[in-house]
């Protein structure tokens, strides 16, 4: 073991007792994978757990919510010395996946998650978390709109900024992906941008989504739909719509739009550095 891993065990990474499956980020992450991927990624996390704690923890007993950026840095260095780049990336993908579930389960705050997972933002720099004050301001701006767009956008804010979903995942959601009884979203995956998994919504996020659901057009399977001139249209939102909506709500909330967009859910990997979409033109001003 390299010397750099000696410090990992000294900062909170000591075994934790078994916890309920619905509060275990490791179980949540592995459960969303196919059987073949589950075996490979479970093995990767066992390697990471052993390195990070010098053998004190198995993956099942690591307190993943206590994982921080310096842990990722040290483990990445160790993996890079031992494995080929593709294998390193697979191991780090497993680490990011379990940390993402720790965030979704509200075991880990967004700022710690983004730093520990070392996710890039739209300009290639580390992502920052949307602050509580900014979140409240955005939700207040949505609440000031009494029409269906206000309810839809409140749900959108929760999905983008507090549920760990990428923009591509949000626009790909269908109403059939919602499990009201368990307060879950099922992401089917099937592309380079979206990995299959289940996301547990917080009570506040679920309340906001529930307020929108009765208003959507039943003829369109999409969960989030276009609202034009105060009326819901049977049309799925696009990624372009998301950026326009967030810009508009940020302006109404008195927030700096670049700062809010910097906290936007991370873009899919393998996509070149994105440029901020242009502001809505006069021809799209009626579409919300």
C-alpha positions as CSV (number, residue, x, y, z in Angstrom):
1,X,0.0,0.0,0.0
2,X,1.3,3.5,-0.8
3,X,2.0,5.9,2.1
4,X,-0.7,8.2,0.8
5,X,-3.5,5.8,1.8
6,X,-2.4,5.8,5.4
7,X,-4.2,9.0,6.0
8,X,-7.5,7.7,4.6
9,X,-8.3,5.6,7.6
10,X,-7.5,8.5,10.0
11,X,-10.4,10.7,8.8
12,X,-13.7,8.9,9.6
13,X,-13.4,5.9,7.4
14,X,-14.0,3.2,10.0
15,X,-16.4,0.4,9.8
16,X,-20.1,1.1,10.2
17,X,-22.8,-1.4,11.3
18,X,-25.1,-2.8,8.7
19,X,-27.9,-0.4,7.9
20,X,-31.4,-0.9,6.3
21,X,-31.2,-1.6,2.6
22,X,-33.2,1.5,1.7
23,X,-30.6,3.6,3.5
24,X,-27.5,1.9,2.1
25,X,-25.8,3.7,-0.8
26,X,-23.9,0.6,-1.8
27,X,-27.1,-1.5,-2.0
28,X,-28.9,1.2,-4.0
29,X,-26.0,1.5,-6.5
30,X,-25.5,-2.2,-7.1
31,X,-29.2,-2.9,-7.2
32,X,-29.6,-0.6,-10.2
33,X,-27.0,-2.5,-12.3
34,X,-27.3,-5.5,-14.5
35,X,-26.1,-8.8,-12.9
36,X,-22.9,-8.8,-14.9
37,X,-22.1,-5.1,-14.1
38,X,-23.1,-5.7,-10.5
39,X,-20.4,-8.3,-10.0
40,X,-17.7,-6.2,-11.7
41,X,-18.5,-3.0,-9.9
42,X,-18.9,-4.8,-6.5
43,X,-15.3,-6.2,-6.9
44,X,-14.1,-2.7,-7.9
45,X,-15.6,-1.2,-4.7
46,X,-14.1,-4.0,-2.6
47,X,-10.7,-3.0,-3.9
48,X,-11.3,0.7,-3.2
49,X,-12.6,-0.1,0.3
50,X,-9.5,-2.2,1.1
51,X,-7.1,0.5,-0.2
52,X,-8.9,3.4,1.5
53,X,-9.0,1.7,4.9
54,X,-5.9,-0.5,4.7
55,X,-8.1,-3.5,5.0
56,X,-10.2,-2.3,7.9
57,X,-13.4,-2.1,5.9
58,X,-15.2,-4.1,3.3
59,X,-17.3,-2.2,0.7
60,X,-20.4,-3.1,2.8
61,X,-19.0,-1.4,5.9
62,X,-17.4,1.7,4.5
63,X,-19.1,4.9,5.6
64,X,-19.4,6.2,2.0
65,X,-21.1,9.4,3.2
66,X,-17.8,10.3,5.0
67,X,-15.8,10.0,1.8
68,X,-14.1,13.2,0.8
69,X,-12.1,14.6,-2.1
70,X,-8.7,13.7,-0.6
71,X,-9.8,10.1,-0.3
72,X,-10.7,10.1,-4.0
73,X,-7.3,11.7,-4.9
74,X,-5.3,9.1,-2.9
75,X,-7.2,6.1,-4.2
76,X,-7.0,7.5,-7.8
77,X,-3.2,7.7,-7.4
78,X,-3.0,4.1,-6.2
79,X,-5.3,2.8,-8.9
80,X,-3.2,4.7,-11.6
81,X,0.0,3.0,-10.5
82,X,-1.6,-0.5,-10.5
83,X,-4.1,-0.6,-13.4
84,X,-4.5,0.4,-17.0
85,X,-6.5,3.6,-17.7
86,X,-9.7,1.7,-18.7
87,X,-9.7,-0.3,-15.4
88,X,-9.0,2.8,-13.4
89,X,-12.0,4.5,-15.0
90,X,-14.2,1.5,-14.2
91,X,-13.2,1.6,-10.6
92,X,-13.8,5.3,-10.4
93,X,-17.1,4.9,-12.1
94,X,-18.2,2.6,-9.3
95,X,-16.9,5.1,-6.7
96,X,-18.9,7.9,-8.3
97,X,-22.0,5.7,-8.5
98,X,-22.0,4.8,-4.8
99,X,-21.2,8.4,-3.8
100,X,-24.1,9.6,-6.0
101,X,-26.5,7.3,-4.1
102,X,-25.2,8.6,-0.8
103,X,-26.2,12.0,-2.0
104,X,-29.6,10.9,-3.3
105,X,-30.3,9.2,0.1
106,X,-29.5,12.5,1.8
107,X,-26.6,11.0,3.7
108,X,-24.1,13.4,2.1
109,X,-24.6,17.0,1.2
110,X,-24.3,18.2,-2.4
111,X,-21.1,20.2,-1.8
112,X,-19.3,17.2,-0.3
113,X,-20.6,14.9,-3.1
114,X,-19.4,17.1,-5.9
115,X,-16.0,17.6,-4.4
116,X,-15.5,13.9,-3.6
117,X,-16.8,12.7,-6.9
118,X,-14.6,15.3,-8.7
119,X,-17.3,15.8,-11.3
120,X,-16.6,18.4,-14.1
121,X,-18.9,21.3,-14.7
122,X,-20.0,22.6,-18.1
123,X,-16.7,24.6,-18.4
124,X,-14.6,21.7,-17.3
125,X,-14.0,23.0,-13.8
126,X,-15.2,21.3,-10.6
127,X,-19.0,21.6,-10.1
128,X,-20.3,23.6,-7.2
129,X,-23.5,22.9,-5.3
130,X,-26.5,25.1,-5.4
131,X,-26.7,26.8,-2.0
132,X,-29.8,26.6,0.3
133,X,-30.5,30.3,-0.2
134,X,-30.3,29.9,-4.0
135,X,-32.6,26.9,-3.9
136,X,-35.2,28.7,-1.8
137,X,-35.0,31.7,-4.1
138,X,-35.6,29.5,-7.2
139,X,-38.5,27.7,-5.6
140,X,-40.0,31.0,-4.5
141,X,-39.8,32.3,-8.1
142,X,-41.6,29.2,-9.2
143,X,-44.2,29.5,-6.5
144,X,-45.0,33.1,-7.5
145,X,-46.2,31.7,-10.8
146,X,-49.7,30.4,-10.2
147,X,-50.0,28.5,-13.5
148,X,-48.9,25.0,-14.4
149,X,-45.4,26.2,-15.4
150,X,-44.7,27.3,-11.8
151,X,-45.5,23.8,-10.5
152,X,-43.6,22.1,-13.3
153,X,-40.5,24.2,-12.7
154,X,-40.6,23.7,-9.0
155,X,-40.4,19.9,-9.6
156,X,-37.7,20.6,-12.2
157,X,-35.6,22.5,-9.7
158,X,-35.8,19.6,-7.2
159,X,-34.9,17.0,-9.8
160,X,-32.0,19.0,-11.2
161,X,-30.4,20.4,-8.1
162,X,-31.3,18.0,-5.2
163,X,-32.0,14.6,-6.7
164,X,-28.7,13.9,-8.5
165,X,-30.2,13.7,-12.0
166,X,-28.5,15.0,-15.2
167,X,-30.4,17.2,-17.6
168,X,-30.5,14.3,-20.1
169,X,-32.0,12.1,-17.4
170,X,-34.7,14.6,-16.4
171,X,-36.0,15.2,-20.0
172,X,-35.9,11.4,-20.6
173,X,-38.2,10.6,-17.7
174,X,-41.8,9.3,-18.4
175,X,-44.7,9.4,-16.0
176,X,-44.5,5.6,-16.0
177,X,-41.0,5.9,-14.4
178,X,-42.5,7.3,-11.2
179,X,-43.3,4.9,-8.3
180,X,-45.6,6.9,-6.0
181,X,-45.8,4.2,-3.3
182,X,-42.1,4.0,-2.8
183,X,-41.3,7.6,-3.9
184,X,-38.9,6.4,-6.5
185,X,-37.9,7.3,-10.0
186,X,-36.7,4.4,-12.2
187,X,-34.2,5.4,-14.9
188,X,-34.1,2.8,-17.6
189,X,-30.7,3.8,-19.1
190,X,-29.7,2.3,-22.4
191,X,-27.4,5.1,-23.6
192,X,-24.0,6.6,-23.0
193,X,-25.6,9.5,-21.2
194,X,-28.0,7.6,-18.9
195,X,-27.2,4.7,-16.6
196,X,-30.0,2.5,-15.3
197,X,-30.7,3.1,-11.6
198,X,-33.4,4.0,-9.1
199,X,-33.5,7.4,-7.4
200,X,-35.3,7.9,-4.0
201,X,-36.8,11.4,-3.8
202,X,-36.8,13.4,-0.6
203,X,-40.2,14.2,0.9
204,X,-40.0,17.9,-0.3
205,X,-39.0,16.8,-3.9
206,X,-41.8,14.3,-3.9
207,X,-44.4,16.9,-2.7
208,X,-43.3,19.2,-5.5
209,X,-43.5,16.5,-8.2
210,X,-46.9,15.4,-6.9
211,X,-48.3,18.9,-7.3
212,X,-47.3,18.8,-11.0
213,X,-48.4,15.3,-11.9
214,X,-52.2,16.0,-12.1
215,X,-51.5,18.9,-14.5
216,X,-49.5,17.1,-17.2
217,X,-51.1,16.0,-20.5
218,X,-52.0,12.3,-20.3
219,X,-51.6,11.9,-24.0
220,X,-47.8,12.5,-23.8
221,X,-45.8,9.9,-21.7
222,X,-43.1,12.5,-20.8
223,X,-43.0,13.4,-17.1
224,X,-42.1,17.1,-17.8
225,X,-43.9,18.8,-20.6
226,X,-44.0,22.1,-22.4
227,X,-46.3,24.9,-21.1
228,X,-47.2,27.5,-23.7
229,X,-49.4,30.6,-22.9
230,X,-50.4,29.0,-19.6
231,X,-51.6,25.7,-21.1
232,X,-49.8,22.4,-20.9
233,X,-48.9,20.9,-24.3
234,X,-48.4,17.2,-25.0
235,X,-44.7,17.8,-25.8
236,X,-41.6,16.6,-24.0
237,X,-39.2,19.2,-22.7
238,X,-35.8,19.2,-24.4
239,X,-32.3,20.0,-22.9
240,X,-32.6,23.5,-24.6
241,X,-35.9,24.1,-22.7
242,X,-34.2,23.2,-19.4
243,X,-31.5,25.8,-19.8
244,X,-34.0,28.4,-20.9
245,X,-36.3,27.7,-17.9
246,X,-33.5,27.7,-15.3
247,X,-32.2,31.0,-16.8
248,X,-35.7,32.5,-16.6
249,X,-36.4,31.4,-13.0
250,X,-32.9,32.5,-11.9
251,X,-33.6,36.0,-13.3
252,X,-37.0,36.1,-11.6
253,X,-35.3,35.1,-8.3
254,X,-32.7,37.8,-8.6
255,X,-29.9,35.3,-8.9
256,X,-26.8,35.5,-11.1
257,X,-27.6,33.2,-14.0
258,X,-24.0,32.1,-14.6
259,X,-23.8,31.1,-10.9
260,X,-27.0,29.0,-11.0
261,X,-26.0,27.4,-14.3
262,X,-22.6,26.4,-12.7
263,X,-24.6,24.3,-10.3
264,X,-26.5,22.7,-13.1
265,X,-26.5,18.9,-13.0
266,X,-23.3,17.5,-14.6
267,X,-23.3,17.0,-18.3
268,X,-22.9,13.5,-19.7
269,X,-19.4,12.3,-20.1
270,X,-17.8,11.9,-23.5
271,X,-19.5,15.2,-24.6
272,X,-17.2,18.2,-25.4
273,X,-17.2,21.2,-23.2
274,X,-20.6,22.8,-23.5
275,X,-21.3,26.4,-24.1
276,X,-24.2,28.1,-22.3
277,X,-27.2,28.1,-24.6
278,X,-28.4,31.5,-25.8
279,X,-31.2,33.3,-23.9
280,X,-34.7,32.8,-25.1
281,X,-35.6,34.8,-28.1
282,X,-38.9,36.7,-28.7
283,X,-40.2,33.7,-30.7
284,X,-39.7,31.4,-27.7
285,X,-40.7,33.9,-25.0
286,X,-44.2,32.5,-24.8
287,X,-42.9,29.0,-24.2
288,X,-42.3,28.2,-20.6
